[in-house]
């Protein structure tokens, strides 16, 4: 009996939340923000804007790089993430540090995270025996944060 009451309560809360969201209607992104984004990324494809709380997120693809940028409601940049596979897009000194430390490994994928004050790179690398994830910073410092043996 208690589980039925809890289930009914959960469904009530779910429907209440759905109704609250439905009443909000579609959100609108500040026109200046859209124009600034289009000027900065004129070749962006598959652009998708999402509102979450008091932030806007824009997901897009530009030159084979999948990206997400987070803005506040005033259009100020908060953070970004980019996903790509080519080590050629890394800062030269970081690419060189990886080549020197891991000469037998190849880059499989990179996640680049940026805020106004810092850019970090999470680089997945592999060889015949293992996968590793290396955390790199824009100053060239690298640190292995994950290591998995291949089966």
N, C-alpha and C positions, 0 to 999 in steps of 0.2 A: 504494500500500500504506500509506504514512504517513497519507493522508487517511482511510482506513478505520479505522486504529487510533485516530486522533484522534477520529473520529466515534463509535466504540464507547466511547472514554473519556468523551466528552461525554455520551452517553446514560447511562452508568453513574453519572456525577455527578448528572445530572438525576433519575434514579430514586432515588438515595440521598437527595437533598434532598426529594423528594416523600414518601418514607417517613419522614423525620425530621419533616416537617410533619404527616403523618398521625398520628404517635405523640403529638403534642402535644395533640390533641383540641381541642374548642371552647374559646375563651377566655371568661373571665367578667369582666365589668366590676364594679368595686366598687359595691355597692348604695347606699352613701352618695352616690357620684358620680352615679349614675342619678337618685336622688331630688333631689339639688341641681339637676341639669340640668332635670328635669321641673318643678321649682318656678320656675326662672328662665325657662323657655320652655314654658309650659303649652299653647300653641297650635302647637307644633312638629309638622310633618308629615313623613312619609317619613324618619324617624329611622333612621340606620344607623351602628352602632358598628364600628370597625375597630381591631385591635391591631397595632402595628408596632413591633418592638423593645420598648423599655420605655415606650412612649407609647400613649395611646388617642386616636383621632380620632373625632369624631362629626360626621356630615354630616346636614343637615336643611334644611327649608324653613319659614320663619316669616314671615307677612305678605308673601308674594311675594318674599322675600329668601332666596337660597340661601347657606347658611353652613357653615363647617367650624371646629370648635374642637379644639385639641390640648391634652391633659392629660397629666401624668405619672401613674405608677401610684398615687401617693398622692392623686390627684384635684386637683392644683394646676394652675391655668390656665397655659399656656405661650404660646399664640398663637392667633389666629383670622383667618379670611378671610371676607369677605362679598361677594356679587356682586349688584348691583342696577342698575337703569336710570334711576332718578329722581334728578335733582340736588337734589330737595327733601330727600333724606336726608343730604346733605352738611352740615357745620357752616355756619352762615349766613355767616360771614366768608369762608370758602373759596368758597362759591357766589357771593358778591359779587365776589371777586377774579377768578374765572373769567369772570363776566359782563362785568366791566370790560376784561379783557385780550383776550377772545375774543367780542366781541358778536355776530358773525355765525355762530358755530358752535353746534351743538346737541349735547347730551350723548347718546352712544349707549349707553355702559355704564360701570360703575364697579366696580373691585376695591378693597376696603378691607382693609388688613392691619394687625393690631394685636398688640402684645406689651404687657407690663405697663408699659413705659416709652415706647412710641411708637405712633402711628397714622399710617399713610400711605395716600394715596388715589391710585390710578392711573385717570385719567379718559380714556376714549376719546371724542373729539369729532370732528365732521365738519361740512363745508359742501359746496357743489357741487364744489369743486376738490380737496379733500384730507381725509385723516384725520390726526389728531394724537393722541398720548398725552401727557397732562400729569400729572406727578407733583406731588401737593399734600400738604402737611403740615397738621397740626391748628393750626399757628400762622398759616396763610394763605399761606405761601410756595409759589409755583408755578414749575414748570420744565418746558419741553417736552422730552421724552426720545425721542420718535419722530415722524416726519413722513413721510407717504406721499401721493403724488399719485394722484388717481383717474384711471382710464383714460377 
